[in-house]
């Protein structure tokens, strides 16, 4: 289950509550269910692949630029590269001078496992960078090493001795170490640390990741975090009931969280009921609920219901047109795209929809209709027609 970003006021990146809807399911959609507006889906994975591509292609200057502008995976991979190449000075600069106590703790922990001063310094710097950007693998490796050395309590005492308010990575490590030792009361105390504005959010986030339901409730954690933890333990019905309670109480964002969870669990009937229980707001162009529910219905072979949802709760003209055409209703599909192009104001969107319409006409053998549209002077139709016929681009 994905991690969740939740602020203390209850707002959240709700797409992270239950994982991106429509991914990892066994159903097969009949159409391409891309979004009708840009979204943040797959950002972490896209960034990781981008960084790996830079490494594979030897584009180190671009990797360095990405690292310096704050891209977390780029910082970690660049640190590892510097360590491999023995570029200690550059590695020192990348690791920075902050979190001195964390560096001291790492030095003591890694001293017996690394040969040579330069190797030790490099290993400390790499692990420090990875902990500062909260790479879970790095955290797990360090905790395993501390446990193997029987030094968890020693590390806790060290981190507690002179806490630094800005030492986010060290503080994050301390929460995990206390939980490893079962020191829940200490963790609760940390959640109320008034010196750190992020204290409660950090602690409840860690508790959610570990599925500590009762501890979350004891700290009055934001309800999406509790729901996330319940889902992680397989207690989906309890999570649904919790979100439904918040929907009934008119809690902001709760309806979106509920739809996301139901779709991610492939509960099409419940998702459809939840969607239709709330009156449609035509001005809410950022809600992905209708599209997610329609996609799930399509994956389950319920195309007509998906069409109804998109007709009444769009806008998603590209997906609606594709569904209609797939049901043999090509004339309706063409009209849907015509209406959409007449309604939108941005030329780039008009061109995109015209491309979709041109491809649809080609796919269904309606070349004469495409030719007639091209003859009106619309460049997109002319270009698509020429490409289909293997002719030169008429706009050049």
N, C-alpha and C positions, 0 to 999 in steps of 0.2 A: 504494500500500500504506500502511496506517495506521502511524502511529508507535507505538512500544512503550515501556511503562514497565517497566523491569527493575531490581530492586535487586541489590546486589553478592552477595547470598546465593543468587541464582538464582530467587527468587520473581518473579512477573510478573503483569501484567494480561494474561492469555493471550488474551483476546478480541481484543487488538490485534495479535496475531502475524501473522495472515494476512487480517485484515479480518473484519467480521461475517459469519458463515456465512449463506448464503441470500440475500445481497443482490447485485444486479448480475448475476444469472445469467439465462440465457435460458429456463429451465424455467418451467412454469406449475403452481403448486400447486393442488390441488383443494379445499383448506380454508384457513382463516385460521390461520397458524402463529404466533400470538402466544406469548409466553413464559408458562410457568406460575409464574414468580416474577419480581419486578421486577428489571430489569437496567440496566446503564449505557449501553445501546446508543444511539448517536446523540446523546450528551450535547453534544458540541461544536457540532454542527449545530443542535440544539434551542436551545442558548444563543444562537447567532448569530441565529437567526430571532426569538427572543424580544427580543433587543436591537433588531433592525431594526423589529420591531412597535412597541416603545416609541418609537423615533424617528419612525416613520410617523404615529403617533397623537399626537405631541407630548407624550408623558408624560415630560418631562425630569426631574422630581423622582424618579420611579421609576428612571429610567436612572442618575441620580446616586447613588441609594441602592445600586443593583446594583454600580456602579463602586467605591464605597467599601467594599463588603463583599468585594471581591476578584474579581468576575467579569471575567475578562480582556477579552473582547470589549467589554463595557460600558465599561471604562476607555479602550480605544482609540477607540471611537466617540464617547465624551463628549469626549475630548481633541480630536478632529477638529471636533466641533461648537463647542467653545469657540474654536478657532482661526478657524473660519469667521465667528464672531460677534465676534471681536476681544476676547474676554474673557480678557485676558492674566493678570490676577491669579488667576482661578480655574484657568487652565491651569497656572500656576506651582505652585499648591498640589497639583494632580493629579499633575504630574510629580515633585514632591518634591525634596528636596535631595540624595538619595543619588546614587551614580554620577557624581560631579563630573567625573571624567576622561572618562567617556563623553560628557558634555555638552560638554566642551571639544573633543573630537574631532569631534563633530557640528557644532559651531559653525564650526570651521575648514573642514570639508568642505562645508557648505551655504552658507558666506558668499558665494561667487561665484554662487550659483544663486538667491538670494533677495534681493528688493529691500526695503530698509528695515529698521531695527532691530527694530521690532515684528514684522514678518513673519518675520525671521530667528529671533527668540526663539520665536515660535509654532511654526515649522517644526521647530526643535530639540526643543522640548518634546514635540510630537506624535510625532516619530520616536523620541525617548527612551522614551516610554511604550510604543510599539509594540515596541521592541527588548527592553524589560524583561519584557514578557509573551510574548516569543519568537514574534512574528508573522513567519512565514517570508517573506512578501512584503516586509516592512520590511527584513529582513536582506538579501534579494536586491537590493533597490533601493539600499541603502547600498553593498554590494559593487560593484555596477555603476558607481555614481558614483565610488567610489574608484579603480576601474580606469580609468575614462574620464579621471580627473585624474592618472593615473599616480602615485597616492599610497598604494598598498597597503603597500609596505615602510615608508613613513613612518608609516602608521597602526599597523603591527605594532610598530615601535620605540617609538611613543608608548604603546601599551597595555602593552608589556613593561617600560617604564622604572620604573614604581612600581606594581606590581600590588597591588590592594586585595583582600583575602581575601573581602570581602562583595560585590564587584563581579561578580555572576553574569552579567549581560548583557554587560559588557565582555569578560569572560573567554570567554564563548560566541562572541562576535564574533571574538576573537583566534584561536580554534581554526579557524574557517572561513577567516579570512584566511591563516593558515599553510598550510592545505590548498590554497587557491587558488594559493599560490606554490610548492607542492610540497615544503614543508619538513616532511616526515613525521617526521624524527627529533625535531624540536622538539615536535611534537604528542605523540609517544610520551613525551617527557619530561614534558609537561604532565599526561599520564594518571597519572603517579606522584607528582604534587605533593601531598605530605603535609599541606600547609596547608589544603587544600580537601577535605572529605569527599566532595564530589560529583564530584571530578576525573575519576576513571576512568569513572563512569557517563556523564558528559557527553561525554567524548571518544568512547567506544564508541558512544554513541547517534548522534553526528554521523557517525561512520564507517559505521554501518549505513545511515543515510539516504542516504549517497553510494555505497553498494554496494561498499565497500572490504573485500572478503572476507579477503584475506591479512593486511591490517593488523589486522582484528578477531581473527583467529586468533593473530597474533603477540602480541596483548595478552591472550590467553586470555579473550575476551569471553564473556558468558553465551550459551549455545547458542541460545536463542530469537532473539537479535539476529543471529547468524550465519545462522540459517534465514531470518529476515526479509530479510536482504540477498541471499541466494541466490534467493529468490522474486522479489525486485525485478529481478534480472538474468535472469529466465526459467529459472533452473536449479532447477526444481521437484523433479526426481527426486533431486538432491543434498540438497535441504532435507528431503525425506521420509526419505531414508536417514539423515541426521544425527539427526532426531527419533526415528526407530526405534531407533537405537543408544542414545539416552538412555532410551527406554522399556524396552529390554532390560536396561539397567543400573538399572532401577527409580528413575530420577530423578523427583523430585517435579514434578508439573505436566506432564511430558513427554507423557503419554497425551492430555491435553486439547489440548496444542499440536498433536499429530499429527492428531487428529480434526478440529480446526479447519482445518488446512491441506488435508486431503483433501477435506473438504466444500467449502471455498472453491474448490477446483480441479475440483469436480463429479466426483470419482472415487468413485462410489457403492460399487462392489464393494470397493475397498480400505478405504474408510471403514467399511463394514459389517464387514469382516474384523477391522479394528483394534478396533472397538467390542466385538465378540464375543470377541476374544482375551483381554480383561480380565474377570475375574469381576465380577459385578454387586454393587454395594454399595447396598442399599436405603436406607441412612442418608445417602447423599451426595445431598442434595436440591438442591445448588447446581450440579451438573454439567449442562451444556447438551448434552453429546455425544449422548445418545439422541435428544433432540428434533431436533437439527440433522441427524443421519443420517436420521431418519424423514422430515423435511421434504424432504431431497434425494431420497430414494426416491420420495416422493409426486410431486415435480416431474418425475421421470423416468417417471411412469406405473406405479410399482411399489407401489400402495396396500396390497396384501396384506402385503408385506414390512414396510412402514411400520407397519401395524397390529400385526404380530408384535413389532416392536421396542418399541412403546409398551405393549403388554400385558406384556412381560417386563421392561422397563427403565424404566417411567414414573417418577413419576406425571405424566401429562399428560391427565387425563380429558376436558377439553374438546376437545382435538385428536383423541383416540382416538374419542370419540363422533361427531365430525364425519366422520371417515374411515369409520367403520362405517356411518353413515347414508348416506354417499355411495355405499356398495357395496350399498345396499338392505337393510342389516342393522339396521333401526331399533330392533327390540326389544332387541338387544344394546346399542345405543347408549344407550337409556333406562336399562338396568340398570347400565351403566358409571357413569353420572351418579348413580344412586341409591346405589351402593356408595361413590362418592367423597363424597357428602354425608353418608353415615353415618359415614365415617371422619374427616372433618375436624372440628376443634374450634372454629374461628373462624366466628362468625355471618356476617361479611361474605363469606367464601369460600362458605359454604352458599348465601347469597342469589345470588351470582354464578353458581354452578352451576345453581341453580334457574331463573334467567333463561335460561341457555343451553338447559336442558331444555325450558322452556316454548316458546321459539322453535323448537326442533327439532320439538316436537309440532305446532305451528302449521304449520310448513313442510311437514310430511308429512300434514297433514289429519286429525290425531288430536285433534280439538277436544273430543270427548266425554271422552277421557282427561284432557285438560287441565282440563275443567270438574269432573271428579271430584276431581282434586287440589286445585282451588280451593275446593271445598266442604269440604275438611278444615280450612280456616282458614288455610292458608299464603298470606300476603299477596302474595308474588311471583307465584304462579300466578293469583291473582284479578286483580291489576293487569294482567298480560299478557293474560289472557283478555278483560277489559273493553276494553283498547286494541284488540285484534283485532276485537272486535265493534262498536267505535265507541260504547261505553257510558261513562258517567262512572266515574271512579276510585272503586271501592267502599271504599277505605280512607279516604276523606275525608268 
